[in-house]
């Protein structure tokens, strides 16, 4: 089975002496694993960086067996932020979440476009709030809608917090998430509580019920805003 597509690199691990097995998030086919021969060579390993955008050509004799990837770099993402621990952490966090939660070979174009939007926002001052909205969208696209808009109260300040109950779980939610507007003030407390809310929802709805370990990289990101 042969196909080609654009994708983001979610994970990689060494396979034998000179190859890598990588997981990519493709636009048309969702999450797919493939074998990259020569993946440990200097030429290829330099651009096989988590979250980089690639073009892949897949060759596989059997749909049930892992295919062989030929890869080319479309856009270097990670190297642009090597000097910014928070942004690198956010990129690794997203890739870890997608790698853990996305089903194999099922397209999720809405999530893909949302991820592209986040990558394009990384040079904005409010990039971390766009990250939080990415997680809200991810939760919805994976089949669980928090329906935060139903808790909206026009009289409440966008920078305040509200305690709500969703499916017997109680959460403290920043009002900007309920109002779906990015706040003007950026404080560590607001960011921390936003990330804690989305982590709690993902844990309660996806990770704990399916006995999946929550990515450590996502917790590291949250800790940067203590």
Phi and psi in degrees as a GROMACS rama.xvg file:
@    title "Ramachandran Plot"
@    xaxis  label "Phi"
@    yaxis  label "Psi"
@TYPE xy
-114.654  136.89  UNK-2
-160.041  166.198  UNK-3
-140.464  153.07  UNK-4
-164.681  165.233  UNK-5
-89.7949  157.424  UNK-6
-164.505  168.723  UNK-7
-114.501  140.356  UNK-8
-79.4967  121.013  UNK-9
-94.3193  -38.6456  UNK-10
-160.836  161.12  UNK-11
-151.046  150.098  UNK-12
-147.129  147.548  UNK-13
-68.8714  140.293  UNK-14
-130.741  114.057  UNK-15
58.5222  -149.477  UNK-16
-84.6689  -38.2115  UNK-17
-131.481  24.5633  UNK-18
-132.214  162.693  UNK-19
-128.179  145.806  UNK-20
-100.911  124.497  UNK-21
-121.383  150.351  UNK-22
-108.298  130.038  UNK-23
-125.068  152.591  UNK-24
-106.934  102.503  UNK-25
-91.8897  157.232  UNK-26
-68.5919  -43.3798  UNK-27
-96.9761  -19.1701  UNK-28
-124.331  3.88348  UNK-29
73.2861  -147.552  UNK-30
-81.2226  127.155  UNK-31
-138.286  141.512  UNK-32
-101.616  148.328  UNK-33
-157.06  161.712  UNK-34
-101.62  128.839  UNK-35
-112.703  106.305  UNK-36
-73.9929  139.207  UNK-37
78.0892  12.9738  UNK-38
-65.5124  -18.2167  UNK-39
-94.2581  -2.02581  UNK-40
-69.863  156.072  UNK-41
-59.3828  -41.5441  UNK-42
-60.7323  -46.5675  UNK-43
-82.8609  -42.1013  UNK-44
-64.6304  -23.2693  UNK-45
-64.9634  -30.1039  UNK-46
-109.1  -4.49045  UNK-47
-81.1921  63.9592  UNK-48
-105.72  137.478  UNK-49
-52.1966  130.923  UNK-50
83.4651  -5.0677  UNK-51
-64.7955  147.391  UNK-52
-90.7814  128.327  UNK-53
-126.199  162.599  UNK-54
-110.009  127.119  UNK-55
-120.62  142.339  UNK-56
-115.206  121.055  UNK-57
-102.416  132.316  UNK-58
-124.282  123.039  UNK-59
-147.519  135.37  UNK-60
-81.8677  -24.7747  UNK-61
-136.788  130.841  UNK-62
-62.3897  -23.0523  UNK-63
-90.7119  -1.42411  UNK-64
-113.988  152.17  UNK-65
-64.6096  138.644  UNK-66
-93.4406  179.381  UNK-67
-108.786  129.718  UNK-68
-102.148  136.902  UNK-69
-105.876  130.039  UNK-70
-122.542  146.825  UNK-71
-137.854  147.118  UNK-72
-79.2478  128.73  UNK-73
-96.8112  -48.2575  UNK-74
-149.066  124.848  UNK-75
-79.6251  121.753  UNK-76
-107.074  -58.0941  UNK-77
-56.7912  -46.4861  UNK-78
-58.298  -23.2182  UNK-79
-68.6378  -14.6485  UNK-80
-128.258  21.9293  UNK-81
-59.0186  -25.3582  UNK-82
-94.5393  9.06252  UNK-83
-128.624  100.999  UNK-84
-62.8506  -37.2253  UNK-85
-65.9691  -44.3817  UNK-86
-70.5556  -39.772  UNK-87
-62.2816  -42.2604  UNK-88
-61.7179  -39.6078  UNK-89
-64.3818  -42.4609  UNK-90
-63.514  -45.654  UNK-91
-65.0348  -37.7271  UNK-92
-61.9543  -48.5287  UNK-93
-58.8035  -46.623  UNK-94
-63.0407  -37.8401  UNK-95
-66.5825  -41.4805  UNK-96
-63.4888  -46.4828  UNK-97
-64.3101  -39.6785  UNK-98
-63.6764  -35.3078  UNK-99
-80.6428  -34.538  UNK-100
-101.987  -28.1037  UNK-101
-73.0757  134.978  UNK-102
-72.1717  157.331  UNK-103
-70.9526  135.429  UNK-104
56.3928  35.0429  UNK-105
-122.486  118.097  UNK-106
-65.3625  139.982  UNK-107
-135.829  75.6055  UNK-108
-65.6577  -31.3572  UNK-109
-63.4409  -42.4984  UNK-110
-67.3035  -40.7525  UNK-111
-59.9069  -47.0701  UNK-112
-65.4431  -36.3332  UNK-113
-64.9221  -38.7288  UNK-114
-66.9856  -42.3479  UNK-115
-59.4217  -40.3757  UNK-116
-62.4761  -40.552  UNK-117
-64.3944  -45.6071  UNK-118
-57.313  -41.3044  UNK-119
-70.5707  -16.108  UNK-120
-95.0811  -2.76419  UNK-121
-63.2851  -19.3579  UNK-122
-92.5016  1.70203  UNK-123
-85.6414  154.852  UNK-124
-65.3478  -33.5406  UNK-125
-98.0208  26.7331  UNK-126
-56.27  -34.2172  UNK-127
-67.23  -31.0824  UNK-128
-70.8369  -34.3025  UNK-129
-67.0282  -33.0777  UNK-130
-61.2329  -45.9495  UNK-131
-61.3853  -42.9251  UNK-132
-65.3644  -30.38  UNK-133
-60.714  -44.0641  UNK-134
-66.2652  -38.1132  UNK-135
-60.463  -44.3631  UNK-136
-66.4847  -38.3104  UNK-137
-60.1911  -45.6032  UNK-138
-58.2632  -43.7223  UNK-139
-67.674  -44.495  UNK-140
-65.0742  -26.4093  UNK-141
-85.5981  4.18205  UNK-142
110.022  6.81737  UNK-143
-128.453  112.039  UNK-144
-97.6743  120.809  UNK-145
-74.0424  -15.4441  UNK-146
51.1031  44.5229  UNK-147
-61.7201  -29.3745  UNK-148
-61.2354  -25.8442  UNK-149
-68.0864  -13.9875  UNK-150
-99.0941  7.97757  UNK-151
-70.5213  134.75  UNK-152
-129.738  114.083  UNK-153
-60.9726  -21.171  UNK-154
-82.9691  -12.0349  UNK-155
-88.2659  145.017  UNK-156
-71.1752  141.183  UNK-157
-64.5198  -25.9188  UNK-158
-90.815  2.95817  UNK-159
-90.5657  -179.288  UNK-160
-124.823  154.549  UNK-161
-140.229  134.152  UNK-162
-89.3962  125.473  UNK-163
-133.041  163.701  UNK-164
-120.097  127.168  UNK-165
-125.627  115.725  UNK-166
50.4135  50.3534  UNK-167
74.121  -1.95692  UNK-168
-99.3734  134.992  UNK-169
-99.1478  133.303  UNK-170
-131.421  150.286  UNK-171
-101.911  116.458  UNK-172
-116.978  130.816  UNK-173
-62.8995  136.906  UNK-174
-63.7756  -24.9562  UNK-175
-64.8174  -27.7016  UNK-176
-72.7241  -36.8564  UNK-177
-68.2631  -41.1676  UNK-178
-82.3232  -11.1353  UNK-179
57.8421  43.9442  UNK-180
-133.53  139.941  UNK-181
-76.6483  126.392  UNK-182
-70.167  156.456  UNK-183
-78.0445  -36.9158  UNK-184
-88.87  136.243  UNK-185
-115.468  107.139  UNK-186
-123.936  151.517  UNK-187
-60.6564  -35.6248  UNK-188
-64.2834  -42.7509  UNK-189
-65.3136  -42.9004  UNK-190
-65.1848  -46.8035  UNK-191
-58.4368  -46.5587  UNK-192
-69.6882  -31.2883  UNK-193
-65.3038  -47.7151  UNK-194
-66.2547  -35.9126  UNK-195
-65.767  -38.9972  UNK-196
-62.5823  -51.5065  UNK-197
-65.9359  -36.7902  UNK-198
-62.2853  -41.8846  UNK-199
-63.0266  -42.6572  UNK-200
-64.2519  -46.6726  UNK-201
-61.706  -40.8021  UNK-202
-63.5823  -47.4154  UNK-203
-68.6173  -32.1136  UNK-204
-101.428  -25.7222  UNK-205
-120.916  -52.0808  UNK-206
-76.2944  -51.9842  UNK-207
-64.7621  -48.0727  UNK-208
-61.2486  -30.0215  UNK-209
-100.44  7.95542  UNK-210
54.9146  44.34  UNK-211
-105.706  137.615  UNK-212
-71.7126  130.949  UNK-213
-72.2833  134.494  UNK-214
-60.4179  129.292  UNK-215
-63.0083  -33.4163  UNK-216
-62.1293  -31.7977  UNK-217
-70.8656  -36.6383  UNK-218
-69.5111  -37.5563  UNK-219
-60.2716  -43.2823  UNK-220
-57.9041  -47.1968  UNK-221
-60.1072  -38.2132  UNK-222
-68.4827  -19.7342  UNK-223
-66.4353  -15.8853  UNK-224
-111.067  23.6505  UNK-225
